[in-house]
Amino acid sequence: MHTYYDAIYVSPHLDDVTLSCGGQVYQRCQSGQRVLIVSITAGDPPDSTVSSYAQSLHKRWELVADAVAARRAEDIAACRILGADWLHWDLPDCIYRYHPETGDPLYLSDPDIFGAVHEAEYLLIEQLRVQMVALPLAGEIIAPLTLGNHVDHTLTRQAAEAAFGVPQLWYYEDYPYAQKAGALEQVIAANREGWAATTVALSEEALAAKIAAIKAFQSQLSTFFRDEDDLATQVRTFSTQVGGERLWRRTGAR
């Protein structure tokens, strides 16, 4: 890593920044800026045994063995397409995390991972805050807005706000959850401070690079898209709707 970056993008999972901000990351890198993508939950499961829920996801991803290692390799391929540096932290995805006292899985279903953060994980925010403070200096820090309410996105945003302060942060719209009607309005309305959006227009070259980088995550294709053609169609349609990619700041924050 370098000691300074023009922008650091904080990614809850190995694909979130590429999905949400891939076009602007590509354009920054093409203009000579240094960009770092930090993937928070890129760690291996704590042991070889994973829950039945995690196994069902592995089956969908067609990654029965070394699933996380395969996903890290996908992320490296995507970052190379975009031109960004990458940093993989060792915290496991929420589907691999267990209660520190009982040893039971904390999240066992889709409603679990798109619900409230488990009370056993509140200390994770401070752990992540400490790690974030130790990141290289950066001109901008961009964190998830938490559209979709995924627990890992929530933890990431809360830790980033604790580490850098709300006034210093930019927030990106978590894609593809941003496509869901009302998802953006729900998050914006949940905060008392005002919000201001900045739209980053994307060149055709940047949009094509973003689509190519998303395709690098072959294991995740079936989670969000029917096939690669559907991927390209959805990404292009959403980009047209918003004028590229949107970033947000909380204007009333103190």
C-alpha positions in Angstrom: 0.0 0.0 0.0 0.9 3.6 -0.4 1.1 6.1 2.5 -1.5 8.4 0.9 -4.6 7.8 -1.3 -6.8 10.3 -3.0 -9.7 8.1 -2.0 -10.3 5.1 0.2 -13.5 3.1 -0.4 -14.7 1.0 2.5 -16.4 -2.2 1.3 -18.4 -4.4 3.7 -17.9 -7.4 1.3 -15.5 -8.3 -1.5 -17.8 -7.0 -4.2 -19.7 -4.0 -2.8 -17.5 -1.2 -4.0 -17.2 -2.7 -7.5 -21.0 -3.0 -7.7 -21.7 0.4 -6.3 -18.8 2.6 -7.3 -16.8 0.7 -10.0 -17.3 3.4 -12.6 -16.0 6.3 -10.5 -13.1 4.2 -9.2 -12.0 3.4 -12.7 -12.2 7.1 -13.7 -10.2 8.2 -10.7 -7.5 5.7 -11.4 -7.4 6.6 -15.1 -6.9 10.2 -14.2 -3.9 9.3 -12.1 -5.4 9.2 -8.7 -4.6 6.5 -6.2 -7.6 4.6 -4.9 -7.7 1.9 -2.2 -10.6 -0.5 -1.7 -10.7 -2.0 1.8 -12.8 -5.2 2.0 -13.9 -5.6 5.7 -15.3 -9.1 5.8 -12.7 -10.9 3.6 -11.5 -13.4 6.3 -11.7 -17.2 6.2 -14.3 -19.0 8.4 -12.9 -19.7 11.8 -12.9 -23.5 11.2 -13.7 -26.0 8.4 -17.3 -26.4 9.6 -19.9 -23.8 8.4 -23.6 -23.6 9.1 -26.2 -25.1 6.8 -27.1 -21.6 5.7 -23.5 -20.8 4.7 -23.4 -24.2 2.9 -26.5 -23.3 0.9 -24.8 -20.1 -0.2 -21.7 -21.9 -1.2 -23.8 -24.2 -3.3 -25.5 -21.3 -5.1 -22.0 -19.7 -5.7 -20.7 -23.1 -6.9 -17.8 -22.7 -4.5 -17.8 -25.8 -2.3 -14.2 -25.7 -1.2 -12.1 -22.6 -0.2 -15.1 -20.3 -1.0 -13.6 -17.2 0.6 -10.2 -17.6 -1.0 -12.0 -17.9 -4.4 -13.9 -14.7 -3.7 -10.7 -12.9 -2.7 -9.2 -13.9 -6.0 -12.3 -12.5 -7.8 -11.9 -9.2 -6.0 -8.2 -8.9 -7.0 -9.2 -9.5 -10.6 -11.9 -6.8 -10.3 -9.5 -4.3 -8.7 -7.0 -4.9 -11.4 -9.7 -4.1 -14.0 -10.5 -0.9 -12.2 -6.9 0.1 -11.5 -7.4 0.2 -7.7 -5.2 -1.2 -4.8 -6.9 -3.6 -2.5 -6.7 -4.5 1.2 -8.4 -7.6 2.6 -9.2 -7.7 6.3 -9.5 -10.9 8.2 -13.0 -10.5 9.7 -15.2 -13.3 8.3 -18.5 -12.6 6.6 -21.5 -12.5 9.0 -22.5 -16.0 7.7 -19.4 -17.4 9.2 -19.5 -15.6 12.6 -20.4 -17.3 15.8 -21.6 -16.3 19.3 -18.4 -16.0 21.4 -20.0 -17.8 24.4 -22.4 -20.4 22.9 -20.5 -21.1 19.7 -23.8 -20.9 17.8 -24.0 -19.2 14.4 -25.2 -15.6 14.7 -26.9 -15.4 11.3 -28.8 -18.3 9.8 -31.1 -16.9 7.2 -31.7 -14.1 4.8 -33.9 -12.3 7.3 -31.1 -12.6 9.8 -28.5 -10.9 7.6 -30.9 -8.2 6.5 -32.0 -7.4 10.0 -30.6 -6.1 13.2 -27.0 -6.5 14.2 -26.7 -9.3 16.8 -26.1 -7.9 20.3 -23.0 -10.1 20.6 -21.4 -8.1 17.8 -21.6 -4.6 19.3 -17.9 -4.7 20.2 -17.0 -5.2 16.6 -17.7 -1.6 15.9 -14.8 -0.5 18.1 -12.5 -3.2 16.7 -13.2 -2.0 13.2 -12.9 1.6 14.2 -9.4 1.0 15.5 -8.4 -0.7 12.2 -9.9 2.1 10.2 -8.0 4.8 12.1 -4.8 2.9 11.2 -5.4 3.1 7.4 -3.2 5.3 5.2 -4.1 9.0 5.0 -6.7 9.8 2.4 -8.2 12.8 0.7 -11.7 11.2 0.9 -13.3 8.3 2.7 -16.3 6.7 1.1 -18.5 4.3 3.1 -21.8 2.5 2.4 -25.1 4.3 2.9 -26.5 0.9 4.1 -29.3 0.6 1.5 -30.7 -2.9 2.0 -29.9 -3.0 5.7 -27.4 -5.8 5.6 -25.7 -6.3 9.0 -22.2 -6.1 7.6 -23.0 -2.8 5.8 -24.4 -1.5 9.1 -21.3 -2.4 11.1 -19.1 -0.9 8.4 -20.9 2.4 8.3 -21.0 2.7 12.1 -17.3 1.9 12.4 -16.4 4.4 9.6 -18.5 7.2 11.3 -16.8 6.4 14.6 -13.3 6.4 13.0 -13.5 9.5 10.7 -16.5 11.5 11.9 -19.8 11.9 10.0 -18.8 15.4 8.5 -15.7 13.9 6.8 -17.5 10.9 5.1 -19.0 10.4 1.7 -21.5 7.7 1.3 -22.3 5.5 -1.7 -25.6 3.9 -2.7 -25.3 0.2 -2.0 -26.0 -1.5 -5.3 -28.0 -3.5 -6.3 -30.1 -2.8 -3.2 -30.3 0.8 -4.5 -32.6 -0.5 -7.3 -35.3 -1.4 -4.8 -38.1 1.2 -4.7 -38.0 3.2 -1.5 -34.7 1.8 -0.3 -32.9 5.2 -0.7 -35.7 7.2 0.8 -35.9 5.0 3.8 -32.3 5.5 4.8 -32.3 9.2 4.1 -35.4 9.7 6.1 -33.9 7.7 9.1 -31.3 10.5 9.7 -32.4 13.9 11.1 -29.6 15.7 9.4 -30.0 17.0 5.9 -28.4 15.2 2.9 -26.9 16.4 -0.3 -26.2 14.2 -3.4 -23.4 14.5 -5.9 -23.8 12.6 -9.2 -20.6 11.2 -10.8 -21.2 11.0 -14.5 -19.7 7.9 -16.1 -18.0 7.7 -19.5 -18.9 4.7 -21.7 -15.4 3.4 -21.1 -15.9 3.6 -17.3 -19.3 2.0 -17.5 -17.9 -0.9 -19.6 -15.0 -1.3 -17.1 -17.5 -1.4 -14.2 -19.5 -4.1 -15.9 -16.3 -6.1 -16.7 -15.2 -5.8 -13.0 -18.6 -7.0 -11.7 -18.3 -10.0 -14.1 -15.1 -10.9 -12.3 -17.2 -11.9 -9.4 -18.5 -15.0 -11.1 -19.6 -16.7 -7.9 -22.0 -13.8 -7.1 -23.6 -13.6 -10.5 -26.6 -15.8 -9.7 -27.3 -13.9 -6.5 -28.2 -10.7 -8.3 -28.6 -11.4 -12.0 -29.9 -14.0 -14.4 -26.8 -14.0 -16.5 -24.1 -11.7 -17.8 -26.4 -10.0 -20.3 -28.9 -9.2 -17.5 -26.0 -7.9 -15.4 -25.0 -5.4 -18.1 -28.6 -4.4 -18.7 -29.4 -3.8 -15.1 -26.2 -1.8 -14.4 -26.7 0.3 -17.5 -30.3 1.0 -16.7 -29.6 2.1 -13.2 -26.7 4.3 -14.3 -29.0 6.0 -16.8 -31.7 6.5 -14.1 -29.3 8.3 -11.7 -27.0 9.9 -14.2 -24.0 7.7 -13.4 -23.2 6.9 -9.7 -24.4 9.0 -6.7 -22.5 9.9 -3.6 -24.1 11.5 -0.5 -23.0 13.8 2.4 -24.8 14.6 5.6 -25.0 18.4 5.4 -26.4 19.0 8.9 -23.8 16.8 10.7 -21.7 18.2 13.5 
